[in-house]
Amino acid sequence: MEKCNDDIIEELIESYSSLIRSVCRKYYLAGGTEDDLFQEGMIGLFEAYNSFDKTKGDYFSENFKSFAILCIKRQIIDALKRANAKKNAPLNNYVSFSREDFSNDDNTLDEGLAYLESPDAPLENVIDREALDEKIQSMIKGLSAYEKKVIELYLEGLTQKKIASLLDKDVKSIYNCIERIKQKSREGK
């Protein structure tokens, strides 16, 4: 294995950050955040760098890109499998003892525990995900053309700075647009 070249690593990180964010937004990590998945994707990129057969091209060839995408997705999926293992269930499906943490005042600790012990809990998670997808689709219908373009680019993994550059707008304008979209989604409009 050759010595890591910091310049190549930095360039790969810059080149693949948006792609990794885009991949991460397609997955949900119970008990984690999108940034956790992003870190796993970065580990996948680094693994691709370390494992790539240089006889098939350099680090900026299509062969490396295909290999890197595969490594990134595998690393993220492996992280999801580890997180969803039964041994992690207490961490991933915790129920707070604090009454103020419940979003619905009708929920009790007993109801939360009953849900976790339910044999249909994974099915309910799928149904919840489908409901979320429907909510996202209905929310998108209520957005302006500008907001739709911003959220589309954001979901592709672009940073607010890159979106601003592409749309020839100020970064603050993009930030405000994303905040408006979040507000509309909270209001259900």
FENSUL-V976829 format. One record per backbone hydrogen bond with DSSP energy under -1.0 kcal/mol. NH is the residue of the N-H (numbers start at 1). CO is the residue of the C=O. E is the energy in kcal/mol with one decimal. If there is no record, write none. Layout:
NH&CO&E / NH&CO&E
This chain:
9&5&-2.5 / 10&6&-2.7 / 11&7&-2.2 / 12&8&-2.6 / 13&9&-2.6 / 14&10&-2.4 / 15&11&-2.4 / 16&12&-2.6 / 17&13&-1.5 / 20&16&-2.8 / 21&17&-2.5 / 22&18&-2.4 / 23&19&-2.3 / 24&20&-2.6 / 25&21&-1.9 / 26&23&-1.4 / 27&24&-1.8 / 32&29&-2.4 / 37&33&-1.5 / 38&34&-2.4 / 39&35&-2.2 / 40&36&-1.7 / 41&37&-2.4 / 42&38&-2.4 / 43&39&-2.1 / 44&40&-2.2 / 45&41&-2.1 / 46&42&-2.5 / 47&43&-2.5 / 48&44&-2.2 / 49&45&-2.3 / 50&46&-2.4 / 51&47&-2.1 / 52&48&-1.6 / 56&53&-2.3 / 57&54&-1.2 / 61&58&-1.5 / 65&61&-2.1 / 66&62&-2.5 / 67&63&-2.1 / 68&64&-3.5 / 69&65&-2.5 / 70&66&-1.9 / 71&67&-2.4 / 72&68&-2.8 / 73&69&-2.5 / 74&70&-2.5 / 75&71&-2.4 / 76&72&-2.2 / 77&73&-2.8 / 78&74&-2.8 / 79&75&-2.1 / 80&76&-2.2 / 81&77&-2.5 / 82&78&-2.6 / 83&79&-2.5 / 84&80&-2.1 / 88&85&-2.1 / 89&86&-1.5 / 92&88&-2.5 / 93&89&-2.3 / 101&98&-1.5 / 102&99&-1.5 / 107&104&-1.8 / 112&108&-2.1 / 113&109&-2.5 / 114&110&-2.4 / 115&111&-2.1 / 116&112&-1.9 / 117&113&-1.9 / 121&118&-1.5 / 124&120&-2.8 / 125&121&-2.0 / 126&122&-1.8 / 127&123&-2.4 / 128&124&-2.8 / 129&125&-2.3 / 130&126&-2.4 / 131&127&-2.5 / 132&128&-2.2 / 133&129&-2.4 / 134&130&-2.2 / 135&131&-2.3 / 136&132&-2.6 / 137&133&-2.3 / 138&134&-2.4 / 139&135&-2.4 / 140&136&-2.5 / 141&137&-1.3 / 142&139&-1.1 / 143&140&-1.7 / 148&144&-2.6 / 149&145&-2.1 / 150&146&-2.4 / 151&147&-2.7 / 152&148&-2.2 / 153&149&-2.2 / 154&150&-2.5 / 155&151&-2.6 / 156&152&-1.1 / 157&154&-1.4 / 158&153&-1.9 / 163&159&-2.5 / 164&160&-2.5 / 165&161&-2.0 / 166&162&-2.6 / 167&163&-2.5 / 169&164&-2.8 / 174&170&-1.6 / 175&171&-2.6 / 176&172&-2.7 / 177&173&-2.2 / 178&174&-2.5 / 179&175&-2.3 / 180&176&-2.4 / 181&177&-2.4 / 182&178&-2.4 / 183&179&-2.5 / 184&180&-2.8 / 185&181&-2.2 / 186&182&-2.1 / 187&183&-2.1 / 189&184&-2.2
